[in-house]
Amino acid sequence: MRSLLILGAATLAAASLSAQSPLTTSFASNNGGGVGGAVYFNLTTGATDVCIAAFGLNSGSSAGTSGTCQVWTISGGTYVGNSSAGTAAWGGMEATSGALVAAGQDLESFCALNSALVLPANTTTAVALEATGFSHRYMNGTGGSAGVPGSSINSTFGNPLELLFEGGAANNTAFSSSTFDPRIANISIYYALGSGPCVAAAANTYGVGCYDGSVSYYEEFAAGASDITGTVGVETVSILHTPNAAGGYSISGGPGTWYGDDGTGVTNGPNASAGIAPLSTPLATGDDAITLVDLAVEAPGFVWQPVGTTGPQINLEIDSNGRVIPGTGGSSDFSPSVAELLNGAGGTMAPAWGDMSPNIQGTLHFDYDGSSCYVTWADVPWFGAAAGNPANNIQVALHADGSFEYRYAGIAASGGYLVGFSSGNGANDPGPSDIHTCLDPLTGPCDLGGFSAPLALSAGGRPVQGTSTDLEITGFGAGASAVIVRASFIQDEMGLDLASFGMAGCSAYIDIASSVFVAVAGLPAGDPVTFAFANPADASYTGAELFFQAASLDATAPNSAGATTSNGLSYRLGDI
């Protein structure tokens, strides 16, 4: 651990918080909305003004999804009757907003507000949190009445002498679609007593380090228009992903076999093959659910590491909506998007990512035969289908040699879905594929190239004044010998091309002329390198913004300068 330059003298304590902050409702959701939806609730203050600096939200979007939390208010009003009344009822303009990166279902996604929200004393304020680019998770109200704030037994939180939460409602399209009531927002409210100023500490990455090589592909299919095989409606096919010499995958047609028995095989659907019933007991799952599989327990001795992940994966998460996600922290998602595939967890496998409903019929399974693992959606229909109609029979096979297959024995025509794979974490968009051309021996296989992780700079926590925050650098090349960190008060969000410095393909995300060195170190064995940054407690620094960028000296870098650069890191000091 190395210490960086400390900004100024830490002579004054940061602004103190009320003992109640943060006010937290719950992060144990049992329901959720769509991207672009909103949650609604009332906040009532006591005898003192309240300054809100940030919200923590429960997002239903894939971990890593970026979005904006837009905050709307009606001072002296209520959400009742206004959740579907259009933005005019909320003053026609948002009160404030902030950036958000989804942390995963039932985990807190932090949204530091760009400007504080001040609620006057002894006032009830209606609040709407609009999810732009992501989705909300929330709780159903228990034992309450629609249109009566706080009537559910799980809908009142906080202290009426300071700040009281009463919920609530939700809808899938903010301010316009049908209201679901009662629904209780899963949130934390970070605040201080008084009219401010109060500032939430925040550290966010922007831009991307140079020489980022993503391994990803995708194809989206509208309902009834799936042609993975080249013929609409014919889905008895296998997509084989084989590791290539470049550290990526080659895609071709697979053998098409199915893991299962030939006893009570699934035959529902005109294109389904007989004899594909998995051997295992069905997983305990429902609609929009994610199930964690511990490979050490369920597949002892099996080692799996898809391209783009760090270290062998010991867990898999199975999404009822047609995905397999390595690791933990993912969330079920019934609304697939290319952006979420590319920006979500690394190694995401999407054989048929769409709105499937195993609560209507069908089962999900995990099997291990001693050398390969199998995840199966057996006879699972699309959302809205009636039981007994043609359903989906899909299997993912993970093999010990690092290859994997998507196997199809029938896809119901009534649902749209996305097929693909992504190394994730901000992978570049390769554009849509035409998958059947990769499977055809005359036109395939398709080579996705190799994966290379760029140099990356991140913060291990929020820069709350009076604390220390770790800055972590990862993604060093094979020839890296030293790392440099520079800081500036000026951000270059779009990035300055460094080709004139002999670093074509790299960008400067801070102002070079005004930047200063804050750390220089030789590399120890292993990755990452971590530095400690002491955040000044002096109140005069509250709200101050710094912008960091790292560079590594690397003899193997593909440029004449022998160096690579990281993404940028914005760093706002805050008292909350």
N, C-alpha and C positions, 0 to 999 in steps of 0.2 A: 504494500500500500504506500503511495506517495502523496504528499500534500501539494496542492496547487497554491498559487498566489491568492491571498485573502484580500478582498476589496475593503479597504478602509479599516478604521478602528471600531471594534464591537463594543461600544460604550453604553448604548441604551438598549433596554430590553424591547423585544418586539411587542406590538400591541397584544394585550391579553384577551383571551376569549372567554365567553361565558362557559361555565362548566357543562352546560347542556350541549353545546355545539360539538360535533354535528348532531342534528336531530335526524334519527334514522327510523324509517318505517320497517321494511322487511326486504330481504333479498332471497326469499324462498318462494319464487313465483309458481303459479299454477295456470297461467294464461298469458297471452301476449298478442300484440297487434302487428300490423303491417308496416313496412317502410313508409315514412311520411305521416304516420299517425301521431296522436298526441294523448297525453294523460292530463287530467284536470283535478284540481283540489283547491281548498280554501286555506289560507294562512291568517291567523289572528294574532296580533301583537298585544303585549301587556303595556305597562306604563312607560316603556322606553322604546325608542325607534330601534329597528333591527336592520343591520347591514349584511346582506347576503353576498358572499364572494364566489360561491361555487355550488354546484349540484353534483352528487354522485348518482348515477342512473344504472338500472339493470337493463342491459341491451340484449335483445334476442338475436342480433346480427352476429355473424362469425367474428371470432376474436381477430383483431387487426383492422376491422372495417372502420374507415374514417367517416365522420359526419359532423353535423353542426346541431347543437342544442339551442333552439330558439325559445326565448322566454317571453310570454305574453301575459299581461296583467289587466285586471279591472279593479282599481282602487275603490274600496267601499262597496264592492259587488260580490257576486257569487258565480261559480261556474254553472250552476243549475240554470238551464234554459239558454245558455250561451255556448255550449260545446259544439253545436251544429248551426250556429247563427251567423257564420261568416266572420271575417276578421274585423269588420266594421264595429261589431259589438265589443271588440278588444282594443278599440282606439285606432285601428287601421295600420298600426306599426308595432313591431315587437319592442319590448322594453330593453332587452339586452340579449346577448347570445355568447356562445363559446364553442371552441372546437372540442371534439370528442373522438376517442379511439376506443372501439368496443373491446372489453376485456374478456368477454365470454359470459354465457348465461349464468345468472345468480352470482356474478362477481361485480364489484363496483367499477363502472366506467366513469372516470373523473372528467367533469366539464368545468374548467375555470372560466368564469365570466369575463368578457372583455371589459365590461364596466359593472360596478357593483349595483345590486338591486336594493334600494333602501325602502323599507316599509314603515310608514309612520305609526307612532304609538296609538294604542287603543283603536285599531282599525282592522277590519276583515278585508283581505285582498284575494280575489280570484286569480289563480295562476294556471297557465297552460304551458306545458313543455312539449314543443313540437319537435319530432325526431326527423330531421332532414338528413337523408342518406343512411339511416339506420332504423331500427325498430325498438319498441319498448316491450319489456316483460313486466307483469304486474300480478296482483292477487285478486281473485274474485271476492267481493264483499260477502261476509258471512252474517246472516240473520238481519240484514238491513233492508231499508226501503229505498227504491229508486227516487232520486230527486231530494233526498234528505241527507245533507252532508254529515258525516260522522255517525250515522245511525247503525252501521255495521259494527259488530263487536271487534273487528280488526281494522278499524278505520280512523281511530283517533290516537295521535301521538304528540308528545311534547309536554310543555309546561305552559299553562295559560298565563302565568306571570311573565313569561318571556316570549315564547313562540309556540303556537298550537296548530298542528296539522289536522285537517278534517277532510276525508276523501269520500268518494271521488268517482271519477268516470273516465272513459277512454273511447276513442274511435280510431278507425283505420285510415281515415283521411282527415287531417286536422281541420276543425271548424266547419266541416260540411257533411261528412257521412253519418250514418246512424250512430247514436250514442249507446254504449254499453255501461250500465249503471246498476249496482255499485261495482266499481273497479278501483283498487287501491294501488296507487303508484308505489313502486319499489325505489325509494330514493333516500339519499342523505343530503341534508342541507347544512352547509358550512357558513357560519355567520358570526358576527360580533354584535354586542349591544352598542347602541349609539348610531348616529347618522353617518359614521365613517370618517375618513376613508377606510375601507377594508379591501385587501387585495389577496387573492388566492395565488399561492405559489404554483408555478406551472413550468414543466419542461417538456417540450415536444420536438420531435425530429421533423425535418423537412429536406426535400431533395434526396439524392441517392449517391452513394459512393461510386467511383468510377470502376468500370469493367465488371458490371453486374451482368451475369449470364443467367437468365431464367430458363427453366425447363417447364414448359406448359403448353397445353393445347386445349381447345374446346370447340364444341358445336352445339348450338341451341336448336331445339326442335319444337315447333308449334304443335298443338294438339292435333293428332291425326296425320301429321306430316313427317313422321320419323322415317328416315331412310338410311340408317346405319349400314345396311347391306347394299344400298343402291336402289332398293325397291321398297316403296312405301308399304308398311304393314308386314314385312317379312323381317323378323328379329331373331331368328335362331342363328346366332353368330357369337364369336368370341373375339375380343380385342386383347392382344398380347403385347405387354410392355416389357421389352428386354433391355437390360443395361447395355449401353454402348461404350466404346473405348474412350469417349470424351467425357465420361462422367454424367451422362444423361440417359435417355431412353430412345429405342427404336420401336415403332408401332407397326404391327403386322397382324394378320389373321391368326387366331389361336386354334388349338385342336378342337375346341367346342365341346369337350366332355364336361360332365356335371358331377359334382360331389353329392352323393345321396344314396338312398336305397331304391329298390324297385318294387317296394311293397305297395304303399298307398301313395303313389306318385301324384304330384300336382298336375292336373289335366285341364284346369279351368282356363278357357281362352282358346281361340282358334289356332294360335301359333305356338301354344305351349307343348313341350315335350313330356311324354310320360316318364315316370320313374325319377323324379328329381327331389323327392321329399328329403330334407336334411335329417341326419341321424340324431341331432342333439335335441334337448329340451328347449322349447322356445324361450327367448329372452323375455324378461319381464319389462315390457315397454308398452306405451300407448301412442296416441297421436302427438306429433311434434315433441318427441322424446329423444334423449340421447343416452346411450348405455355405455358405461365404461367396462372394457375387458382388460383384465390384468394378465398379460401374456405369461408372466412368470408362473402364474397359477393355472391358467387355462391351456397354455401351450409351452410346458417346461422344455427348455433347451432351444426353443425357436428364437432366432435373432432376426429382427426386421429393421432395416434402415433405408427408407426411401430417399431418393435424391432431394437435397434441400433441407434435410433435417440434421440436427446436431446430435451425434451419438446414436447408438441403437435405441429403438423405441421399446419401452417396456409396457406401454399402454396403447390401446386403440379405443377410439370413441366411435360408436355406430349410431348414425343419425337415422331415425325412422323415415326421413325424407330422402334417402338414397345417397348417402355419403359415408365414407370411412375417413376419420381424421386421426393421425398419429398424435400421441401425447394426451394432455388433459387441458381443460379450460375452454373447450369448444361448446357450442350451443346448437340446438336443433333449429333449423331454418327452413320454412316451407316456401320461401320466395327466392329462388336462385338468381344470381346475377354474375356476370363476368367479373365485375369489380370485386365482389366478395371472394370469388375463386382465386383471383390473382393476389389479393391483399390479405387473405385469411391465413390460417395456420399453414406451416410448411408441409408439403407432402400430401395435400388433400386429394383424395381419390373420389371422383364423382361418376359412378357408372350410370346413374339416372337420377340426378338431383331435381326433385320436383315435389309437389305437395301430395305425398302418399299418406294413407290413413289405415294403419294396421288395427285401429280400434273398430273399423267396419268389418274387416275379415282379414285372414292371413296371419302370418307369423314371421318373426325375425330370428335368425339363428347364428351361432358361432360354433364352428367345428374345427378340430385339429386331428390330423391323421398320423402324426409323428414326423412329418416332413413339410407339410403345407397347412396353412390356415384358410378357412372359408367363412365368408360372411354372406348370408343368403336372405333375400326378401322373397318369401314364398307366398304366392297368391295374395299379394297386397295391392289393393286398388288405389286409384287416385282419389283425392278428396272430392266428396260430393257424389261418388258412385254408389249405387245400391248394391247391397250384398248379393252375390250370385252372378254379377256381371263379369265380363272378362277383366282380369287383373294382371299384375306385374310379377314376373318370375325372373329374378336377377341375382347373380352371384359374383362376388369378388374373391379371387383365389390369390393368396400371397405365398410365394415360393421361397425356399431357403436360399436360392441362388440370386435373390434380389429382383427377380421378375415378378410381374403380377398380371392377372387377367380380369377383364370384365366379361362375364358370360350372360347371355340372354336366351331365355327359353320362351319369351313372349312378353310384349309390352302393350298394355291397353291403349287404344287409340284416343281415349278421351282426355288425356293430360299432356300438357307441354312440359318439357324438362331440358336439362343441360347435361351433356356428357363431357368429361375432361379430366385433366390432372394439372396440378400446379405446385411448384416448389414454394409458392406463396411469399408472404412477407414483403409485398411490394413488387412482385415479379412483373417484368415488362409484358405488355400485351402483344402476343404474336399475331393477332388477327384470327378470325374464325377458320377452322379446318373443314375439310370435306372428308369425313372419317372413312367412308367406304372406299375412297381411292387408296387409302393406306392399307386396307385389308385385301385389296385385289392384287393377286400376284403379278399382274401385268403393269400396274401403276404404283404399287407399294414396294417395300415398306416406306414409312415416313420417319426420318431421323430428326429428333428434336434437339440435337446438338448436346452440349455439355453445360453443367451448372458451375458457376463460380460465384462465391459470395463476395460482395464488395466490402471494403473497409467501412465499418459502421461505428458510429458514436452514439451513445445513449446515456440517460441518467437513471440511476438506480432508485430514485425517489424524487419527491417534490422538494424544491429549494425553499423550505420554510426558514425564515430568518432565525439565526441563533442555533441552527443545526448544521450538520455536515452532509453533503450529498456526494455519492460516488458517481464519477464519470467513467463509463466502461467502453473500451475500444475492442472490437472483435473483427475477424475477417482478414487477418494478415496473410500475405502471400508467402510462398515458400522461401523467398529470399529476403524477407523483411529483417532489418537489423536495428531499427530505432523508430520511435513514435514521437511526433510533435503535436502539441495542442496549442492553437492560437484562439484569441478572443477579441471581439470587437463590439462596440456599441451600435454598429451599423450592419444591417442584414442585407444580403443579396438573395432574395427568395427564389428568383428564377435561375441563378447560377451564372457565373462568368466563365466562359470557355478559357481553359488554361493551355490551349494549343501553343500560344506564343511563348509559353514557359517550358516547352518541351514535354507537355503532359496532355496530348490530344486525347479527348474522351473523358477528361476530368473537368470538374467545375469548382469554382470558389463560391461558397455560400455565405461568406462574410466579406466585408470590405478589407481588402488586403492592405491598402495604404495605412489605415488606422488601426490595424490589428497588432496585438502584442503576443509574444510567447508567454504561455502560462505553465507549460510543462514540456520537458524534453527528457527522454529516458531511453536507454537501451532496452531491448526486449528480453525478458526472462524466458525460460522454457515454458511453452504453452500459451494458450489463448483463452481468456482475454487478459488485457492489462487494465488495471483499475487504479484511478486516482481519487483522492478525497478532496473535495472543494468545500472550504469553510465559508458558510453563508453568514455575512455580517448581521448582527442583531440591531445595529444602529437604525432607528426609525427613519432617518433621512434617506435610506436606501430602499424603503418600501416601494414596490412597483418598478424598481430599476430593471431594465432588460439587458441581458448580455447574449451574444451569439457566438457559439463555439464551433470549431471545425478541427478535425484531426488529419494528420498526414503521416504516412509511413515511408521510410527509406527502404526501397525494395529493389534489389538487383535484378529480379525476375520480372519487374513491371514492364509491360509492353510499350515503353516510351523511352525517349532519350534522356529524360531527367532521372530515371530510376526511382520514381516515387508514385504513390497513389494517394488519393484524398477520400475523405469520408463524406457522408451527408452533413448537413448543418444541424445544430441543436439550439433552439431558442430557449432561453432560461430567464424566467421572470421571478424575482425575489418577492415573497409575500409574507404577510403576518398571519395568514391562515393556510 
